Amino acid sequence: MKTNLFLSLFCITFSFTNLFAIDIENSNSVDVLVSFQKISHQNPWIIGEPFVKKGKAIHIGGSRFFTVTLASQKPLFAEMDSYDFAVPRLKIVAYDPESGFTLLEAVDLTKLPKQVSLDERLVNKYCKTGKTRYTRLPFSKTPIKAYLLEKRELDDPNFSFHDSVVCGVTFQDILIPTEYIRFFLNGNESIRSFPHPGWSFDVQLTPSERKYYSKDIGRGILVSEAFPGIGPAYNLFPGDVVIGINGISLQTLSDWDKNDKVMDLILRDKEGKLRPIGSKTNLTVYRNQQKLNISYALTPYKSDSFLIPEQAPGRKPLYLILGGFFFTELTGSYIKEFGSEYRVKSEKKLLYLTDFYQKKIHPIRERIVILSRVFPLDGNVGYQDFQDLILETVNGSRITSLQQLKSKIDREDTNVFAFEFSGGKIALFTRRDLVDLKTELQNIYKIDRTQNLED
């Protein structure tokens, strides 16, 4: 009797175990762990411990997988988080720092999860559609045309399916269509991104604005900002009125969903498909009571040409240590490392500059160099309260980048350097002081590199 009972329990347990394994094997998605390198903009000489983000991935064919993970980070590798698919690390093939879209590849994978379909015909046939709206994901500046969901989903990205057909990526109250996954996968670089308009606009002009900017030209949109490095900067200016996009007059657009319709004209072709990076964009502009034609190429969003970049993508933040003074270039990420209450805890002048001058256009690339902190050393006693100050001049010359600062120290024929900072603070060092303090710094703090500058 006991033997029969044991066999019955064993069979039940075995059946449930097999059912669970089959469910995992036949699932349309599998759990993955993506590892990132932690990078500090305030302590960039320190290599932080990798951190991990768990998410869902889909098998798209061969040994390749697609997942949506953290944006604006530096992914190192990924691993399957499943007993059914115990595999070596997955290689990062491509990554979009704006959306977190990531292409992975497994090496020597003998057992594959179920492959899903991204076929456009099947998606159009089986996946539901609805009201769309251009939106931006958290930490992203790129507009994405997404479906609005009837109920809020999870805060982490997930996939929506019809059987094995991928209908898109759900995130909070939106669904990113499969079209964006296909667009990403069809790229051929390691960094793949979606096109950005390159400028922002206001679709509703008040009567006084219409009278001032556009007189009697009818329905136009007012340019509010042109982003340097990613659009028609230097050709398009705040106050311009755009009256035509890619041969389509804006007179034909109704005020209903006008913002989304304008986005479509910039980012999509006549069939409604996303235009590739590099596509020529033509604008008809009304400026100073004259019509102008402006052309530019669509590019991804990046802040490399901003006076204050938002981050240092793809590399460690730049820094230079002189006299135990840690200099870096001001970025949005530097400010935000003061924590969730960075608006209260960070230096107010730096916060003000970041808020109001981040996208300021310059005829040449400029940066704001700041003294972040001072390493306590015997040779720089008296300067320990210098922190988060803007470096304005060295020996009377204005400083506009770390590279310029380094070149001035290396090449200027002088033995004394006067560093002038915001607030009227001044630090004086001889060339011998800088050499001795570098040696003292390396002996005490074991910092092997006193700079991380671009070649």
N, C-alpha and C positions, 0 to 999 in steps of 0.2 A: 504493500500500500504506500509506504514511504518512497519506494523507488519510483512508482508511477507519478506520485505528486512531484518529485524532483524533476522527472522528465517533462512533466507538463509545464512547470515553472521555467525550465531551461528553454523549452520550445517557445513559450510566450516571450521570454527575454530575447532570444535569438531573433524572433520575428520583428519585435520592436526595434532591435539594433539594426537589422537589415533595412527596415522601412526608413529609419532615420538616415542611413547611408545613401539609400536610393534617392531620398528627397534632396540631399545635398548634391549628389552627382547630377541630377536632372534639373537643378535650379538654374534659372537664367543668369544669375549673378553669383559671384563668390566673394567672400571677404578678403580684403588685402590690407596690409600694413605698409604705409609709405613712410620712409624715414627721411627726415630733413636735417640739414645742418643749421644749428642755431647761430645766427650772426648778430652781433651787437654793434650798433652804430656809435655807442659811447665807449665801448671797450673792444675795438676791432682787432687788437693784437691777441686777444684771448680766443682760443678755439673751444667753442661750447660743446656740450654733450649733444649728440643727435636726439631729436624727439620724434615721436611716432604719431601718425594720424590713421585711424582705422576707417575704412570705407568700403564701398561696393565696387566691383569691377565686372566687366562683361568680356567674354571671349569672342573676339571679332574675326578669328580665322588664323590658321597657322599656329604660331606660338605667341601671338600678340593679344594684348588685353587693353581695354580702355577703362579709365576711372576718372572721377572728378574729386580732387583733393584740395588742400589749402592753396590759396592764391598768394602771390607776392612772397614766395619762399624759395628755397633752394633744395629741391628733392635730390636725394642721393641714390636711393634704391627702394625696392618694394619686396614684400614677401607675401605668399599666400597664408591666410589665417584659417586653415581648414585641415583637418586630419585626412581628408580624402585626397588632397592635393599637396602633399609634402614635397616641396620643390626647393631648389636653390633660390638665391635672390633673383628678383626680376629687374632687368636693366631698364633705366629710364631712357626711352628713345626720343620722346618729344614732350614739351611742357609749355603751357600758356600761362605766364605769370598773372594775366588779367583775370582769367576765369578758373584757373586750377585744372583745366583739361590736361590729362596726362596719358601718354601712350607708353605701354610697358611691353617688354619682350622677355619670355622665359627661355632659358638655355637648357637643353637636355631634358625637356619635359616629356615623360613617357605616358602620362595620363592627363587628358585634357577635359576641362568642364564642357558643358553643352555650348555649342556655338550659336550665337544669336544672329538675327538678320537686321541690317540697316537699309535694306533695299527700298528705294524711294517709292516704287510702285506699290509695294506691300504696305508701306507706312501710310500712303495716301488712301489705300483701300480699307485698312482695318483700324487705324488710329483716329480717335475722336478729335474734332477741332472745336474752336470756340473763339471768344473775343481775345484779341491780342493787344499787347501794349509794349512799347519799347521801355526797357527797364535796365537798371545797372545792378549787378551783383555787389554784395558787400566788398569793400576794398578794391572795387573796380571802377574805371571811368568809361569803359566801352559799352555802348548801348546794344542790348540784345532784345530781339523781338520774341517775346514769350507769350504763351497762352496763360490766361488767368484761370486759376483753379477755383472750383466751387467751395472747397474747404481747405484749410491750411494743412500742409503736410509737415514732415519732420524738418528740423533746422539744418540737418545734414543732407547733402545731395543723395538722391536715390534714383533708381530707374523705373520707368513706367513701361509695361509690356502689354501686347496682345499676343498671347501664346509666346512664341519666341521672337516676335517682331518688336524691336525697340521703338517705342513711341516718343521717348525723350527722357530728360532728366528733371525730376521733381525737386523743388527747393522752396520751402516755406509755402507761399501762395501762388507760385508760378510753375509752369512746365516749359523747359527749354527744348524746342523741337529737335528731332533727330538730324535735321538739316545742319545744325551747328556741329554735331559730332562728325558728320561726313566731311564738312568743310575743313575741320581740324585734321582729320585723318588723311585728307588728300594733300596736305602740305608736304614739303620735303626738307624742312630745316628742323634743327633741334628745338628752337624757340618758334612756336607757331601761334599766331594771334589773329584776331578778327579785325576787319577794317574799322577805323574811327573816322567820323566826319571831319575832324581837324578844327572845328569851330563850333560855337554854340550860338543860339539865337532865341529871340522872343517872337512868338507867333501872333500875339495880340498887341497891336499898337493902339494907344489911346488916341483920341482925336487930335490932341496937341502934338503928340509924337508924329502922327501921320502928316500933320501940317508942316512940322519942322523938318522932318527927315525926307519925306517922299512927295510932298506937295500933292499932286493929283494923279499919281501913277497907279493908284488902286491898291489891291492886296499885295503886300510884300512882307518879308520877315526881316526884323532888325537884328543885325549882327551884334552880339553882346561881348564876344570874346573870340580871338583867333589864337590857337595854341602854337607856340614856337616849336619847330621841329617835326610836327605831325600834320601840318595842313598848309593853308595858303597864307601863313604869316608873312608880313611885309608886303602883301598884295591885298589882303582883306583886313579891314579895320573896324573896331567898334563904332557904330553909327552908320555903317553902310547898310543899305537896304537891298536884299537879294530879291529879284523879281522873276528869275528863271533858273532852273536847275536841269542840266543835261538836256536842253532843248524843250523842256516843259515849262510853260508859263504858270506862275503861281496864281494868276488870275482865275484859273479854272478850279482851284481848290476851295472847297467850302471850309468854314471855320470848325466844323465837326472833326475831331481827331486830326487837326491840322499838323500838330507836332509829329505824329506818327507818319503821316503822309509825306511830310518833308524828309523825314529820316529815310523812308522808302526810296525817294527820288535820289538821295545821295548814295545810299548803301546797296541798293538793289537795281537789277536790270529790268527791262520791260516785261520779262516773264516772272518777275518777283523773286528771282534767286539772288543770293548774296554775290556781290561783285568781288572779284579777287583783289588781293593787295596789288597796288600798282596801277589799278584802273584809272583812266583819265576822267577827271570830274570837271565839268564846265559850269560856271556860274555867270549869270547876267546880273550886274550890280548897278544900282543907282547911287551915285555919289556926287555931291555938289551940283545937283541938277543935271548930271550927265550920266549916260549909260556906258558901262565898261564891261568887257568880257575877261574873265579870270579863269585860268585852268591850273589844276594841280593834280597830283597823284594820291590816291588813297593809301594811307599807311596805318600800321597799328599804333595804339596809344603808347607813348613812352615819354618820360620826363627828362631825358638827357639834356635837352636844350633849355630847360627852365633855369631861372636864376637860383631857385631852391628846389632841386629834384625831390620827388617824394620818397625815393629809395635809391639804393645802389644795386640794380638788378644784375644777377649773374656773377657777382664778384664781391669780395669783402670791401667795406667802405674804405675810402682813402684816408690816410692819416700821415702825420709827420711829427716826430718828437724832436724838439730843439731845446736844450737847456733844461730838460725835465718838464717842458711845457708840451702838453699833448694838443696838437692842432688838428682839426678836421674841417670838412666843409659841411655847412648847415644843410640838413635834409629834413623832410617831414618825419621820417622814421626816427631820426635823432630826438626830435621833440616828443614823440609818442612813447619813447622808452622811459619817460617819467611815470608811466603807468596810466591806469584808466582815468585818473584825475590830473592828466598832464596839463590841462588848461589852467589849473590852479597851482601846480607844483613847479612847472617849468619857468625859465626866465622870461619875463613878460615881453621884453624887447624882441627876443628870438621868436616868441609866439606871434607877436604882431607882424613881424616880417614874413613869417610862414603863411599867415592868414591872408595878407594883403598884397604881397609882392612875389608870391611863389612863381606865377606864370608870366612875370614881367618880361617883355621882349627886349633883347639887347642886340645891337648890330654885331657884337662878338660874344663868344661864350664867356660868361662871367660866373663866379661863385662867391658866396659869402664865407670867408674863412673865420673860424671861431676858435678861441682857446677854451677847450672843454674843461680841463683840470690841470693841476700842477702836481707832479710826483714829489713827495717830501724828500728832499735831498739836502745835504749840508751846504752845497754850493748855491742853492736858490732860496735860502731862508729869507723871509720877508715878503714872498710872493704867494704864500699858501692860500690866501683868500681870493686869488684870481681864479674865477670860474665862470664859464658860459659868457665870455666876453667876445665881442667882435674885434678881430684884428684889423685895424684901419690902415696903418702905415708901418713901414720899416725904413728907418733913415729918411723919412719924409716921402717915400714912394708908396702910392696906394697899392694895396694887395688885392688881387682879384681871383686867385686860385692857389692851391697848395703847390702846384708845380712852379708857379711864378715865385712863390716864397722860397722854395728850395733853390731855384736858379739864382735868386738874389744873394742868398747866403753863400752859395758855392762860388759865385763869380765876381761879386763886388770886391773891389780892391780897397778894403778897409779892415781895421782890427776891432772896431766897436760897432755894435748894432743896437739901435734904439727901437724897441717895439712899442707902438702906441695903440692902446685899446680903447673901446667905447668907455664912456664915463671919465675920460681924461687920465686913465691909468697908464703908466709908462714903466717898462722893464728894460734894463741895460745889461748887456753881456759883451764881453770881449770874445774874440774868436777862440782864445785859449780856454775861456770859461765853457764854451759850448763843447769843446773836445773833452775836457775833464768831466763835465756833467754827463756826457754820453757814457763814458767809462764807468762812472759811479752808478748810473742808472742800470747798466747791464749787469754789474756785479751784485747789486742789491735785489733788483726785481727780476733778473734772469730773462729779460726781454731780448730775444735774439735779433729782432728786426725793429729798427726805429723809424721805418717808413713803409708805406704800401701805396706807391704812386704808379700811375699808368706810364708805360714806356712812351 
